[in-house]
Amino acid sequence: MDICNQCEEQTKKSSSGKPHEFLVKVDESRIFKGKKPRGFEEQDYKCLTCSAKFTQSTNKNDLAWTLWRG
Ligand SMILES: [Zn+2]
């Protein structure tokens, strides 16, 4: 599956990076509660251009932006 240039760039962004303009939120964010600093949130996104799916996570042990290759 080919992804668009904006999604390619998105994979390199940090957790503070914003989703690119054609990434739209899918569902609500998932909040994982834990004792600080272990709580974190995940949010799924889908690209309107190439249909790539991303998950943004604030979990320090995960990639900030995970691309799900189909
Ligand atoms: Zn894309």
N, CA, C, O and the ligand as a Tripos MOL2 file, in Angstrom:
@<TRIPOS>MOLECULE
protein
  281   279    71     0     0
PROTEIN
NO_CHARGES

@<TRIPOS>ATOM
      1 N           0.8440   -1.1970    0.0000 N.3       1 MET1
      2 CA          0.0000    0.0000    0.0000 C.3       1 MET1
      3 C           0.8800    1.2470    0.0000 C.2       1 MET1
      4 O           1.7550    1.4090    0.8510 O.2       1 MET1
      5 N           0.6300    2.1250   -0.9730 N.am      2 ASP2
      6 CA          1.3910    3.3740   -1.0050 C.3       2 ASP2
      7 C           0.7190    4.4270   -0.1420 C.2       2 ASP2
      8 O          -0.5070    4.5180   -0.0760 O.2       2 ASP2
      9 N           1.5310    5.1990    0.5010 N.am      3 ILE3
     10 CA          0.9780    6.2920    1.2950 C.3       3 ILE3
     11 C           1.4190    7.6120    0.6860 C.2       3 ILE3
     12 O           2.4240    7.6810   -0.0210 O.2       3 ILE3
     13 N           0.6540    8.6580    0.9680 N.am      4 CYS4
     14 CA          0.9480    9.9610    0.3770 C.3       4 CYS4
     15 C           2.1490   10.6090    1.0860 C.2       4 CYS4
     16 O           2.5670   10.1760    2.1600 O.2       4 CYS4
     17 N           2.6800   11.6400    0.4630 N.am      5 ASN5
     18 CA          3.8610   12.2970    1.0230 C.3       5 ASN5
     19 C           3.6130   12.8510    2.4200 C.2       5 ASN5
     20 O           4.4920   12.8180    3.2810 O.2       5 ASN5
     21 N           2.4070   13.3560    2.6290 N.am      6 GLN6
     22 CA          2.1110   13.9330    3.9460 C.3       6 GLN6
     23 C           2.1290   12.8560    5.0270 C.2       6 GLN6
     24 O           2.5670   13.1090    6.1490 O.2       6 GLN6
     25 N           1.6590   11.6630    4.6950 N.am      7 CYS7
     26 CA          1.6950   10.5680    5.6670 C.3       7 CYS7
     27 C           3.1310   10.0980    5.8880 C.2       7 CYS7
     28 O           3.5200    9.7480    7.0020 O.2       7 CYS7
     29 N           3.9020   10.0970    4.8150 N.am      8 GLU8
     30 CA          5.3080    9.7340    4.9590 C.3       8 GLU8
     31 C           5.9870   10.6800    5.9530 C.2       8 GLU8
     32 O           6.7520   10.2470    6.8150 O.2       8 GLU8
     33 N           5.7000   11.9640    5.8210 N.am      9 GLU9
     34 CA          6.2490   12.9510    6.7530 C.3       9 GLU9
     35 C           5.7120   12.7420    8.1630 C.2       9 GLU9
     36 O           6.4220   12.9390    9.1490 O.2       9 GLU9
     37 N           4.4390   12.3360    8.2420 N.am     10 GLN10
     38 CA          3.7950   12.1770    9.5420 C.3      10 GLN10
     39 C           4.5020   11.1280   10.3960 C.2      10 GLN10
     40 O           4.5760   11.2600   11.6170 O.2      10 GLN10
     41 N           5.0150   10.0980    9.7530 N.am     11 THR11
     42 CA          5.6690    9.0310   10.5110 C.3      11 THR11
     43 C           6.9230    9.5300   11.2230 C.2      11 THR11
     44 O           7.4090    8.8880   12.1550 O.2      11 THR11
     45 N           7.4450   10.6710   10.7840 N.am     12 LYS12
     46 CA          8.6810   11.1880   11.3890 C.3      12 LYS12
     47 C           8.4210   12.2010   12.4900 C.2      12 LYS12
     48 O           9.3540   12.6730   13.1390 O.2      12 LYS12
     49 N           7.1430   12.5370   12.7040 N.am     13 LYS13
     50 CA          6.8450   13.5750   13.6870 C.3      13 LYS13
     51 C           6.9230   13.0470   15.1180 C.2      13 LYS13
     52 O           6.7710   11.8530   15.3750 O.2      13 LYS13
     53 N           7.1610   13.9640   16.0210 N.am     14 SER14
     54 CA          7.2090   13.6170   17.4420 C.3      14 SER14
     55 C           5.7960   13.6520   18.0160 C.2      14 SER14
     56 O           4.8330   13.9580   17.3130 O.2      14 SER14
     57 N           5.6910   13.3380   19.2890 N.am     15 SER15
     58 CA          4.3710   13.2960   19.9250 C.3      15 SER15
     59 C           3.7240   14.6660   19.9720 C.2      15 SER15
     60 O           2.5040   14.7700   20.1070 O.2      15 SER15
     61 N           4.5140   15.7100   19.8650 N.am     16 SER16
     62 CA          3.9330   17.0560   19.8730 C.3      16 SER16
     63 C           3.5670   17.4950   18.4630 C.2      16 SER16
     64 O           2.9980   18.5700   18.2750 O.2      16 SER16
     65 N           3.8910   16.6670   17.4670 N.am     17 GLY17
     66 CA          3.5660   17.0020   16.0820 C.3      17 GLY17
     67 C           2.0700   16.9480   15.8390 C.2      17 GLY17
     68 O           1.3640   16.0910   16.3710 O.2      17 GLY17
     69 N           1.6120   17.8630   15.0380 N.am     18 LYS18
     70 CA          0.1840   17.9140   14.7190 C.3      18 LYS18
     71 C          -0.1200   16.9710   13.5380 C.2      18 LYS18
     72 O           0.7280   16.7500   12.6740 O.2      18 LYS18
     73 N          -1.3500   16.4180   13.5210 N.am     19 PRO19
     74 CA         -1.7410   15.6270   12.3570 C.3      19 PRO19
     75 C          -1.7940   16.5090   11.1130 C.2      19 PRO19
     76 O          -2.1780   17.6750   11.2020 O.2      19 PRO19
     77 N          -1.4190   15.9760    9.9700 N.am     20 HIS20
     78 CA         -1.4590   16.8040    8.7540 C.3      20 HIS20
     79 C          -2.9130   17.0860    8.3570 C.2      20 HIS20
     80 O          -3.8380   16.4820    8.8990 O.2      20 HIS20
     81 N          -3.1030   17.9990    7.4140 N.am     21 GLU21
     82 CA         -4.4340   18.5680    7.1910 C.3      21 GLU21
     83 C          -5.4860   17.5710    6.7150 C.2      21 GLU21
     84 O          -6.6810   17.8160    6.8810 O.2      21 GLU21
     85 N          -5.0640   16.4500    6.1250 N.am     22 PHE22
     86 CA         -6.0430   15.4830    5.6460 C.3      22 PHE22
     87 C          -6.1660   14.2650    6.5560 C.2      22 PHE22
     88 O          -6.7910   13.2690    6.1920 O.2      22 PHE22
     89 N          -5.5750   14.3500    7.7240 N.am     23 LEU23
     90 CA         -5.7700   13.2830    8.7180 C.3      23 LEU23
     91 C          -6.9740   13.6500    9.5820 C.2      23 LEU23
     92 O          -7.0120   14.7180   10.1940 O.2      23 LEU23
     93 N          -7.9370   12.7660    9.6200 N.am     24 VAL24
     94 CA         -9.1210   13.0210   10.4340 C.3      24 VAL24
     95 C          -9.2030   11.9980   11.5650 C.2      24 VAL24
     96 O          -8.7750   10.8520   11.4280 O.2      24 VAL24
     97 N          -9.7600   12.4430   12.6690 N.am     25 LYS25
     98 CA         -9.8840   11.5670   13.8300 C.3      25 LYS25
     99 C         -10.8710   10.4440   13.5700 C.2      25 LYS25
    100 O         -11.9140   10.6470   12.9490 O.2      25 LYS25
    101 N         -10.5320    9.2640   14.0490 N.am     26 VAL26
    102 CA        -11.4200    8.1100   14.0000 C.3      26 VAL26
    103 C         -11.7610    7.7530   15.4390 C.2      26 VAL26
    104 O         -10.8730    7.4720   16.2440 O.2      26 VAL26
    105 N         -13.0400    7.7650   15.7570 N.am     27 ASP27
    106 CA        -13.4960    7.4570   17.1190 C.3      27 ASP27
    107 C         -12.9390    8.4450   18.1470 C.2      27 ASP27
    108 O         -12.2640    9.4190   17.8130 O.2      27 ASP27
    109 N         -13.2490    8.1530   19.3900 N.am     28 GLU28
    110 CA        -12.7780    8.9840   20.4880 C.3      28 GLU28
    111 C         -11.3860    8.5230   20.9160 C.2      28 GLU28
    112 O         -10.9600    7.4070   20.6180 O.2      28 GLU28
    113 N         -10.7020    9.4010   21.6130 N.am     29 SER29
    114 CA         -9.3920    8.9920   22.1250 C.3      29 SER29
    115 C          -9.5730    7.9570   23.2280 C.2      29 SER29
    116 O         -10.5640    7.9690   23.9590 O.2      29 SER29
    117 N          -8.6010    7.0680   23.3300 N.am     30 ARG30
    118 CA         -8.6070    6.0520   24.3810 C.3      30 ARG30
    119 C          -7.6640    6.5090   25.4820 C.2      30 ARG30
    120 O          -6.4910    6.7910   25.2400 O.2      30 ARG30
    121 N          -8.1890    6.5770   26.6750 N.am     31 ILE31
    122 CA         -7.3820    7.0540   27.7810 C.3      31 ILE31
    123 C          -7.0250    5.8830   28.6810 C.2      31 ILE31
    124 O          -7.9020    5.1870   29.1940 O.2      31 ILE31
    125 N          -5.7570    5.6780   28.8620 N.am     32 PHE32
    126 CA         -5.2720    4.6080   29.7280 C.3      32 PHE32
    127 C          -4.8150    5.2420   31.0220 C.2      32 PHE32
    128 O          -3.7900    5.9220   31.0810 O.2      32 PHE32
    129 N          -5.5900    5.0060   32.0430 N.am     33 LYS33
    130 CA         -5.2410    5.6400   33.3080 C.3      33 LYS33
    131 C          -4.2280    4.7900   34.0410 C.2      33 LYS33
    132 O          -4.3040    3.5610   34.0660 O.2      33 LYS33
    133 N          -3.3000    5.4720   34.6240 N.am     34 GLY34
    134 CA         -2.3130    4.7870   35.4360 C.3      34 GLY34
    135 C          -1.7020    5.8140   36.3400 C.2      34 GLY34
    136 O          -1.9260    7.0140   36.1810 O.2      34 GLY34
    137 N          -0.9390    5.3510   37.2760 N.am     35 LYS35
    138 CA         -0.2670    6.3110   38.1420 C.3      35 LYS35
    139 C           0.7050    7.1280   37.3110 C.2      35 LYS35
    140 O           1.3990    6.5950   36.4450 O.2      35 LYS35
    141 N           0.7490    8.3930   37.5750 N.am     36 LYS36
    142 CA          1.6940    9.2330   36.8420 C.3      36 LYS36
    143 C           3.0880    8.6900   37.0280 C.2      36 LYS36
    144 O           3.4220    8.2390   38.1240 O.2      36 LYS36
    145 N           3.9190    8.7130   35.9970 N.am     37 PRO37
    146 CA          3.6280    9.2470   34.6510 C.3      37 PRO37
    147 C           3.1570    8.1750   33.6800 C.2      37 PRO37
    148 O           3.4300    8.2780   32.4840 O.2      37 PRO37
    149 N           2.4690    7.1640   34.1510 N.am     38 ARG38
    150 CA          2.1970    6.0280   33.2700 C.3      38 ARG38
    151 C           0.8910    6.1270   32.5040 C.2      38 ARG38
    152 O           0.6720    5.3610   31.5650 O.2      38 ARG38
    153 N           0.0290    7.0430   32.8780 N.am     39 GLY39
    154 CA         -1.1900    7.2070   32.0950 C.3      39 GLY39
    155 C          -0.8550    7.7540   30.7240 C.2      39 GLY39
    156 O           0.0830    8.5370   30.5680 O.2      39 GLY39
    157 N          -1.6170    7.3440   29.7440 N.am     40 PHE40
    158 CA         -1.3810    7.8930   28.4110 C.3      40 PHE40
    159 C          -2.6560    7.8190   27.5830 C.2      40 PHE40
    160 O          -3.6430    7.2010   27.9820 O.2      40 PHE40
    161 N          -2.6150    8.4570   26.4360 N.am     41 GLU41
    162 CA         -3.7660    8.4940   25.5500 C.3      41 GLU41
    163 C          -3.3890    8.0300   24.1570 C.2      41 GLU41
    164 O          -2.2660    8.2280   23.6930 O.2      41 GLU41
    165 N          -4.3480    7.4150   23.5080 N.am     42 GLU42
    166 CA         -4.1680    7.0570   22.1050 C.3      42 GLU42
    167 C          -5.3300    7.6140   21.2940 C.2      42 GLU42
    168 O          -6.4740    7.6360   21.7480 O.2      42 GLU42
    169 N          -5.0140    8.0570   20.0990 N.am     43 GLN43
    170 CA         -6.0500    8.5710   19.1970 C.3      43 GLN43
    171 C          -5.7880    8.0310   17.7950 C.2      43 GLN43
    172 O          -4.6760    8.1200   17.2750 O.2      43 GLN43
    173 N          -6.8280    7.4750   17.2010 N.am     44 ASP44
    174 CA         -6.6830    6.9550   15.8380 C.3      44 ASP44
    175 C          -7.0220    8.0360   14.8110 C.2      44 ASP44
    176 O          -7.9000    8.8720   15.0220 O.2      44 ASP44
    177 N          -6.3080    7.9910   13.7120 N.am     45 TYR45
    178 CA         -6.5450    8.9150   12.6020 C.3      45 TYR45
    179 C          -6.5570    8.1450   11.3050 C.2      45 TYR45
    180 O          -5.9500    7.0810   11.1780 O.2      45 TYR45
    181 N          -7.2690    8.7150   10.3360 N.am     46 LYS46
    182 CA         -7.2670    8.1470    8.9910 C.3      46 LYS46
    183 C          -7.0230    9.2580    7.9890 C.2      46 LYS46
    184 O          -7.5350   10.3680    8.1370 O.2      46 LYS46
    185 N          -6.2350    8.9510    6.9660 N.am     47 CYS47
    186 CA         -5.9130    9.9390    5.9410 C.3      47 CYS47
    187 C          -6.9770    9.9420    4.8490 C.2      47 CYS47
    188 O          -7.3440    8.8890    4.3280 O.2      47 CYS47
    189 N          -7.4700   11.1330    4.5070 N.am     48 LEU48
    190 CA         -8.4850   11.2520    3.4580 C.3      48 LEU48
    191 C          -7.8900   11.0810    2.0700 C.2      48 LEU48
    192 O          -8.6060   10.7850    1.1130 O.2      48 LEU48
    193 N          -6.5840   11.2660    1.9600 N.am     49 THR49
    194 CA         -5.9330   11.1710    0.6580 C.3      49 THR49
    195 C          -5.6210    9.7260    0.2890 C.2      49 THR49
    196 O          -5.9640    9.2700   -0.8020 O.2      49 THR49
    197 N          -4.9720    9.0110    1.1990 N.am     50 CYS50
    198 CA         -4.4800    7.6770    0.8530 C.3      50 CYS50
    199 C          -5.0440    6.5790    1.7500 C.2      50 CYS50
    200 O          -4.6870    5.4110    1.5960 O.2      50 CYS50
    201 N          -5.9250    6.9440    2.6860 N.am     51 SER51
    202 CA         -6.5660    5.9740    3.5850 C.3      51 SER51
    203 C          -5.6150    5.3070    4.5720 C.2      51 SER51
    204 O          -5.9630    4.2960    5.1830 O.2      51 SER51
    205 N          -4.4210    5.8660    4.7300 N.am     52 ALA52
    206 CA         -3.5100    5.3210    5.7390 C.3      52 ALA52
    207 C          -4.1060    5.5410    7.1240 C.2      52 ALA52
    208 O          -4.7880    6.5350    7.3720 O.2      52 ALA52
    209 N          -3.8390    4.6080    8.0120 N.am     53 LYS53
    210 CA         -4.3120    4.7440    9.3860 C.3      53 LYS53
    211 C          -3.1330    4.9640   10.3120 C.2      53 LYS53
    212 O          -2.0980    4.3050   10.2130 O.2      53 LYS53
    213 N          -3.3210    5.9070   11.2110 N.am     54 PHE54
    214 CA         -2.3070    6.2050   12.2140 C.3      54 PHE54
    215 C          -2.9070    6.0900   13.6000 C.2      54 PHE54
    216 O          -4.1080    6.2800   13.7920 O.2      54 PHE54
    217 N          -2.0540    5.7760   14.5650 N.am     55 THR55
    218 CA         -2.4230    5.9570   15.9600 C.3      55 THR55
    219 C          -1.3940    6.8790   16.5880 C.2      55 THR55
    220 O          -0.1900    6.6330   16.5230 O.2      55 THR55
    221 N          -1.8900    7.9410   17.1940 N.am     56 GLN56
    222 CA         -1.0120    8.8210   17.9570 C.3      56 GLN56
    223 C          -1.0860    8.3910   19.4080 C.2      56 GLN56
    224 O          -2.1670    8.2070   19.9660 O.2      56 GLN56
    225 N           0.0820    8.2350   20.0090 N.am     57 SER57
    226 CA          0.1330    7.8060   21.4070 C.3      57 SER57
    227 C           1.0270    8.7250   22.2010 C.2      57 SER57
    228 O           2.0590    9.1880   21.7160 O.2      57 SER57
    229 N           0.6160    8.9870   23.4370 N.am     58 THR58
    230 CA          1.4800    9.7710   24.3190 C.3      58 THR58
    231 C           2.2930    8.8530   25.2260 C.2      58 THR58
    232 O           3.0080    9.3190   26.1140 O.2      58 THR58
    233 N           2.1790    7.5470   24.9970 N.am     59 ASN59
    234 CA          2.9730    6.5860   25.7590 C.3      59 ASN59
    235 C           4.4380    6.7080   25.3380 C.2      59 ASN59
    236 O           4.7740    6.5480   24.1650 O.2      59 ASN59
    237 N           5.2800    6.9860   26.2890 N.am     60 LYS60
    238 CA          6.6890    7.1980   25.9470 C.3      60 LYS60
    239 C           7.3610    5.9360   25.4100 C.2      60 LYS60
    240 O           8.4070    6.0130   24.7660 O.2      60 LYS60
    241 N           6.7590    4.7760   25.6760 N.am     61 ASN61
    242 CA          7.3550    3.5310   25.1880 C.3      61 ASN61
    243 C           6.9260    3.1870   23.7650 C.2      61 ASN61
    244 O           7.4350    2.2420   23.1620 O.2      61 ASN61
    245 N           5.9840    3.9670   23.2380 N.am     62 ASP62
    246 CA          5.5320    3.7310   21.8700 C.3      62 ASP62
    247 C           6.0280    4.8370   20.9560 C.2      62 ASP62
    248 O           6.4380    5.9070   21.4060 O.2      62 ASP62
    249 N           5.9790    4.5500   19.6560 N.am     63 LEU63
    250 CA          6.1890    5.6170   18.6890 C.3      63 LEU63
    251 C           5.0780    6.6370   18.8540 C.2      63 LEU63
    252 O           3.9390    6.2790   19.1530 O.2      63 LEU63
    253 N           5.4060    7.9020   18.6620 N.am     64 ALA64
    254 CA          4.3810    8.9400   18.7640 C.3      64 ALA64
    255 C           3.3020    8.7340   17.7020 C.2      64 ALA64
    256 O           2.1060    8.8210   17.9780 O.2      64 ALA64
    257 N           3.7590    8.4610   16.4860 N.am     65 TRP65
    258 CA          2.8290    8.2380   15.3700 C.3      65 TRP65
    259 C           3.1110    6.8770   14.7630 C.2      65 TRP65
    260 O           4.1460    6.6670   14.1290 O.2      65 TRP65
    261 N           2.1830    5.9580   14.9630 N.am     66 THR66
    262 CA          2.3460    4.6250   14.4070 C.3      66 THR66
    263 C           1.4990    4.4980   13.1540 C.2      66 THR66
    264 O           0.2890    4.7240   13.1860 O.2      66 THR66
    265 N           2.1330    4.1370   12.0590 N.am     67 LEU67
    266 CA          1.4140    3.9110   10.8020 C.3      67 LEU67
    267 C           1.0650    2.4370   10.7060 C.2      67 LEU67
    268 O           1.9230    1.5690   10.8690 O.2      67 LEU67
    269 N          -0.2130    2.1630   10.4390 N.am     68 TRP68
    270 CA         -0.6470    0.7710   10.2860 C.3      68 TRP68
    271 C          -0.6500    0.4350    8.8190 C.2      68 TRP68
    272 O          -1.5220    0.8780    8.0710 O.2      68 TRP68
    273 N           0.3180   -0.3420    8.4070 N.am     69 ARG69
    274 CA          0.4110   -0.7250    6.9970 C.3      69 ARG69
    275 C          -0.5720   -1.8500    6.7200 C.2      69 ARG69
    276 O          -0.6200   -2.8400    7.4500 O.2      69 ARG69
    277 N          -1.3580   -1.6920    5.6570 N.am     70 GLY70
    278 CA         -2.4650   -2.6160    5.4050 C.3      70 GLY70
    279 C          -2.0530   -3.9640    4.8830 C.2      70 GLY70
    280 O          -2.9060   -4.8180    4.6380 O.2      70 GLY70
    281 ZN         -2.0130    9.9560    3.4260 Zn       71 ZN71
@<TRIPOS>BOND
     1     1     2 1
     2     2     3 1
     3     3     4 2
     4     3     5 am
     5     5     6 1
     6     6     7 1
     7     7     8 2
     8     7     9 am
     9     9    10 1
    10    10    11 1
    11    11    12 2
    12    11    13 am
    13    13    14 1
    14    14    15 1
    15    15    16 2
    16    15    17 am
    17    17    18 1
    18    18    19 1
    19    19    20 2
    20    19    21 am
    21    21    22 1
    22    22    23 1
    23    23    24 2
    24    23    25 am
    25    25    26 1
    26    26    27 1
    27    27    28 2
    28    27    29 am
    29    29    30 1
    30    30    31 1
    31    31    32 2
    32    31    33 am
    33    33    34 1
    34    34    35 1
    35    35    36 2
    36    35    37 am
    37    37    38 1
    38    38    39 1
    39    39    40 2
    40    39    41 am
    41    41    42 1
    42    42    43 1
    43    43    44 2
    44    43    45 am
    45    45    46 1
    46    46    47 1
    47    47    48 2
    48    47    49 am
    49    49    50 1
    50    50    51 1
    51    51    52 2
    52    51    53 am
    53    53    54 1
    54    54    55 1
    55    55    56 2
    56    55    57 am
    57    57    58 1
    58    58    59 1
    59    59    60 2
    60    59    61 am
    61    61    62 1
    62    62    63 1
    63    63    64 2
    64    63    65 am
    65    65    66 1
    66    66    67 1
    67    67    68 2
    68    67    69 am
    69    69    70 1
    70    70    71 1
    71    71    72 2
    72    71    73 am
    73    73    74 1
    74    74    75 1
    75    75    76 2
    76    75    77 am
    77    77    78 1
    78    78    79 1
    79    79    80 2
    80    79    81 am
    81    81    82 1
    82    82    83 1
    83    83    84 2
    84    83    85 am
    85    85    86 1
    86    86    87 1
    87    87    88 2
    88    87    89 am
    89    89    90 1
    90    90    91 1
    91    91    92 2
    92    91    93 am
    93    93    94 1
    94    94    95 1
    95    95    96 2
    96    95    97 am
    97    97    98 1
    98    98    99 1
    99    99   100 2
   100    99   101 am
   101   101   102 1
   102   102   103 1
   103   103   104 2
   104   103   105 am
   105   105   106 1
   106   106   107 1
   107   107   108 2
   108   107   109 am
   109   109   110 1
   110   110   111 1
   111   111   112 2
   112   111   113 am
   113   113   114 1
   114   114   115 1
   115   115   116 2
   116   115   117 am
   117   117   118 1
   118   118   119 1
   119   119   120 2
   120   119   121 am
   121   121   122 1
   122   122   123 1
   123   123   124 2
   124   123   125 am
   125   125   126 1
   126   126   127 1
   127   127   128 2
   128   127   129 am
   129   129   130 1
   130   130   131 1
   131   131   132 2
   132   131   133 am
   133   133   134 1
   134   134   135 1
   135   135   136 2
   136   135   137 am
   137   137   138 1
   138   138   139 1
   139   139   140 2
   140   139   141 am
   141   141   142 1
   142   142   143 1
   143   143   144 2
   144   143   145 am
   145   145   146 1
   146   146   147 1
   147   147   148 2
   148   147   149 am
   149   149   150 1
   150   150   151 1
   151   151   152 2
   152   151   153 am
   153   153   154 1
   154   154   155 1
   155   155   156 2
   156   155   157 am
   157   157   158 1
   158   158   159 1
   159   159   160 2
   160   159   161 am
   161   161   162 1
   162   162   163 1
   163   163   164 2
   164   163   165 am
   165   165   166 1
   166   166   167 1
   167   167   168 2
   168   167   169 am
   169   169   170 1
   170   170   171 1
   171   171   172 2
   172   171   173 am
   173   173   174 1
   174   174   175 1
   175   175   176 2
   176   175   177 am
   177   177   178 1
   178   178   179 1
   179   179   180 2
   180   179   181 am
   181   181   182 1
   182   182   183 1
   183   183   184 2
   184   183   185 am
   185   185   186 1
   186   186   187 1
   187   187   188 2
   188   187   189 am
   189   189   190 1
   190   190   191 1
   191   191   192 2
   192   191   193 am
   193   193   194 1
   194   194   195 1
   195   195   196 2
   196   195   197 am
   197   197   198 1
   198   198   199 1
   199   199   200 2
   200   199   201 am
   201   201   202 1
   202   202   203 1
   203   203   204 2
   204   203   205 am
   205   205   206 1
   206   206   207 1
   207   207   208 2
   208   207   209 am
   209   209   210 1
   210   210   211 1
   211   211   212 2
   212   211   213 am
   213   213   214 1
   214   214   215 1
   215   215   216 2
   216   215   217 am
   217   217   218 1
   218   218   219 1
   219   219   220 2
   220   219   221 am
   221   221   222 1
   222   222   223 1
   223   223   224 2
   224   223   225 am
   225   225   226 1
   226   226   227 1
   227   227   228 2
   228   227   229 am
   229   229   230 1
   230   230   231 1
   231   231   232 2
   232   231   233 am
   233   233   234 1
   234   234   235 1
   235   235   236 2
   236   235   237 am
   237   237   238 1
   238   238   239 1
   239   239   240 2
   240   239   241 am
   241   241   242 1
   242   242   243 1
   243   243   244 2
   244   243   245 am
   245   245   246 1
   246   246   247 1
   247   247   248 2
   248   247   249 am
   249   249   250 1
   250   250   251 1
   251   251   252 2
   252   251   253 am
   253   253   254 1
   254   254   255 1
   255   255   256 2
   256   255   257 am
   257   257   258 1
   258   258   259 1
   259   259   260 2
   260   259   261 am
   261   261   262 1
   262   262   263 1
   263   263   264 2
   264   263   265 am
   265   265   266 1
   266   266   267 1
   267   267   268 2
   268   267   269 am
   269   269   270 1
   270   270   271 1
   271   271   272 2
   272   271   273 am
   273   273   274 1
   274   274   275 1
   275   275   276 2
   276   275   277 am
   277   277   278 1
   278   278   279 1
   279   279   280 2
@<TRIPOS>SUBSTRUCTURE
     1 MET1         2 RESIDUE 1 A MET
     2 ASP2         6 RESIDUE 1 A ASP
     3 ILE3        10 RESIDUE 1 A ILE
     4 CYS4        14 RESIDUE 1 A CYS
     5 ASN5        18 RESIDUE 1 A ASN
     6 GLN6        22 RESIDUE 1 A GLN
     7 CYS7        26 RESIDUE 1 A CYS
     8 GLU8        30 RESIDUE 1 A GLU
     9 GLU9        34 RESIDUE 1 A GLU
    10 GLN10       38 RESIDUE 1 A GLN
    11 THR11       42 RESIDUE 1 A THR
    12 LYS12       46 RESIDUE 1 A LYS
    13 LYS13       50 RESIDUE 1 A LYS
    14 SER14       54 RESIDUE 1 A SER
    15 SER15       58 RESIDUE 1 A SER
    16 SER16       62 RESIDUE 1 A SER
    17 GLY17       66 RESIDUE 1 A GLY
    18 LYS18       70 RESIDUE 1 A LYS
    19 PRO19       74 RESIDUE 1 A PRO
    20 HIS20       78 RESIDUE 1 A HIS
    21 GLU21       82 RESIDUE 1 A GLU
    22 PHE22       86 RESIDUE 1 A PHE
    23 LEU23       90 RESIDUE 1 A LEU
    24 VAL24       94 RESIDUE 1 A VAL
    25 LYS25       98 RESIDUE 1 A LYS
    26 VAL26      102 RESIDUE 1 A VAL
    27 ASP27      106 RESIDUE 1 A ASP
    28 GLU28      110 RESIDUE 1 A GLU
    29 SER29      114 RESIDUE 1 A SER
    30 ARG30      118 RESIDUE 1 A ARG
    31 ILE31      122 RESIDUE 1 A ILE
    32 PHE32      126 RESIDUE 1 A PHE
    33 LYS33      130 RESIDUE 1 A LYS
    34 GLY34      134 RESIDUE 1 A GLY
    35 LYS35      138 RESIDUE 1 A LYS
    36 LYS36      142 RESIDUE 1 A LYS
    37 PRO37      146 RESIDUE 1 A PRO
    38 ARG38      150 RESIDUE 1 A ARG
    39 GLY39      154 RESIDUE 1 A GLY
    40 PHE40      158 RESIDUE 1 A PHE
    41 GLU41      162 RESIDUE 1 A GLU
    42 GLU42      166 RESIDUE 1 A GLU
    43 GLN43      170 RESIDUE 1 A GLN
    44 ASP44      174 RESIDUE 1 A ASP
    45 TYR45      178 RESIDUE 1 A TYR
    46 LYS46      182 RESIDUE 1 A LYS
    47 CYS47      186 RESIDUE 1 A CYS
    48 LEU48      190 RESIDUE 1 A LEU
    49 THR49      194 RESIDUE 1 A THR
    50 CYS50      198 RESIDUE 1 A CYS
    51 SER51      202 RESIDUE 1 A SER
    52 ALA52      206 RESIDUE 1 A ALA
    53 LYS53      210 RESIDUE 1 A LYS
    54 PHE54      214 RESIDUE 1 A PHE
    55 THR55      218 RESIDUE 1 A THR
    56 GLN56      222 RESIDUE 1 A GLN
    57 SER57      226 RESIDUE 1 A SER
    58 THR58      230 RESIDUE 1 A THR
    59 ASN59      234 RESIDUE 1 A ASN
    60 LYS60      238 RESIDUE 1 A LYS
    61 ASN61      242 RESIDUE 1 A ASN
    62 ASP62      246 RESIDUE 1 A ASP
    63 LEU63      250 RESIDUE 1 A LEU
    64 ALA64      254 RESIDUE 1 A ALA
    65 TRP65      258 RESIDUE 1 A TRP
    66 THR66      262 RESIDUE 1 A THR
    67 LEU67      266 RESIDUE 1 A LEU
    68 TRP68      270 RESIDUE 1 A TRP
    69 ARG69      274 RESIDUE 1 A ARG
    70 GLY70      278 RESIDUE 1 A GLY
    71 ZN71       281 GROUP 0 **** ****
